Amino acid sequence: MNANDRPGIPTHPPPPRGAGLRELPTRDLVTEVARKASTLVRKEVELAKAEVRADLRAEIKMASGLGAAGLCAIFTVQLLLTAIVLALMEAEVLPGWAAALIVAAVVLAVGTGIGLWGWAKRVRKPLDTTRRSLQENVRWAKDQIA
C-alpha cells in the first residue's frame, strides 16, 4: 500500500503530457523536481566517470611515452659518459681507471647538486590552502551557530 492508496489522502492523477508545472499540486511538483534533480545528478556522475576514464587512458599513454623517452635519455647519457672515458684514455692523458673515476665523480657531484636543489623545492605544508579554507569554513559555521 503506498501513500496514494490510503483512505483520506487525496490522490492526484499524473498530469497530461503537455500540462504545465503550474497545474501540479505542490506535493507532486516537489516530487517531480526531486526526481528530475536525481536524474540530472545521476547523468552528471555518469558523464564525469566517462570523462575521467578517457582522461586517465590518455594520461597513461602520455606517461608511457615519457617513460620510454626517459629510458632513452638515460641510455644516451651513459653512452656519452663512456665516450668521455674512452676519449680520456685514448688521449693518454689518464689511465682508464682514473678517467672512469673522474667522470663518475663529476656525475655524482652534478647529481647531488640537482638532488639537493629538488629537495629544497619540496612541499613543506601539503594542502596548505585547503587547510586554511577548511579552518575558515569551520570558523564561519561556528559564528553562524553562535
N, C-alpha and C positions, 0 to 999 in steps of 0.2 A: 504494500500500500504506500503510495507516495503522497506528498503534501497536497496534490491536486485532487486525490480521491477521498480526502477526509470530509466528513459532513460539516457543514457550516462554513467552510472555506471556499470562497467563490473561485471558480476555475475560469480561465480565460483561454479561448482557443488561440492557436498560433495566428498571428496576423497574416492577411493575404500577402502574396508575393510582392506586390508593389506598394504595400502600405508603408507610410512614413513612420519614423520613430516617435513622432509626436502623438500618434494614436495609441501607443502602447501604454499599459499601466506601469507605474513606477517599478513595481517588483519585476515585471517582465523586461523592462528597459535595463535595470541593473543586471539582471541575469544575462541579457544579450550582450551588454557591454563587457561583462566579465568573461563570457565565452569568446568574444572576439579578441579581447586582450590576451587571453590564454593562447588562442590560436596564433596571434601575432608573435608572442614571446616564443612559442614553440618553433615557429618558422624562422625567427631570427637566430635561435640557438642552432637549428639545423644549418642555416647559412654560415654561421660562424664556424661550426665544426668542419664543414666542407672547405671553407676558406683556409682554416688552419692546416688541414690535411694537405691541401695543394701547396701552401706556402712551405710547409715542412718538407715536402718532397723536393721542392726547388732548392731549399737551403741544404738538404743532404747532397744533392747533385753538386751544388757550389762548393761545399766543404770537401767532397771527394776530389774535385778538380784542384782545389787549393792544396790538398794533401799531396796529390801527385806532383804538383809544381814544387812544393816544399822539398819532397824527396829528391827531385831533380836538382834543386839548388844545393842541397847538402852534398850530393854526389859531385857536383861541379866544384864546390869549394874544396872537397877532398882531393880531387884531381889537380886543381890549381896548386894546392899546398904540396902535393907530391912533385909537381913540376918545379916548384921553387927549390925544394930539397935537391932534386936531381941537377938543377942548374947550378946550385952552390957547389955540389960535388964535382960537376963537370969542369967548372972554372978552377978547380983545385984550390979554392980558397980555404975550404974546410974539409976535414974527413966526413964521410957520410953520416956517422952517428952524431957529430956535432951540429951539422946542418939540420938534421931532423930535430935535435933537441932545441935549437934556437927557434925554428919555425913553430914547434909545439909550444914553447914558452910565449911567443908573441900571440899565438891564437888563444892561449889560456888567459893572457892579460886582457886582450880585447873582449873575450867572452865574460870575464869577471867584471870588467867595466860596464858592459851592456847589462849584465845581470843586476848589478848594484843600481844602475840608473832605473831599470824596470821595477825593482823592489821599492825604490823611493816613490814611484808613481802609483803604488797600490792604494786601494780604497781603505782608509783607516776607520771610517764610520759608515758601514753599509746602511743603505736605505735612510740616510740622514733626513732628506726632505720628506719622505713618507712618515718617518717617526715624528718629526715636528708637526706635520699636518694632522696626524692622529692625536697628538697631545693637544693641539689647538681645538680639534673637534670635541675631545673629552671635556676640556675647559668650557667650551661653549655650551655643551649639553648640561654640565653641572650648573652653569649660570642660568640656563633656561628652567631647570628643575627648581632651583632655589628661589 
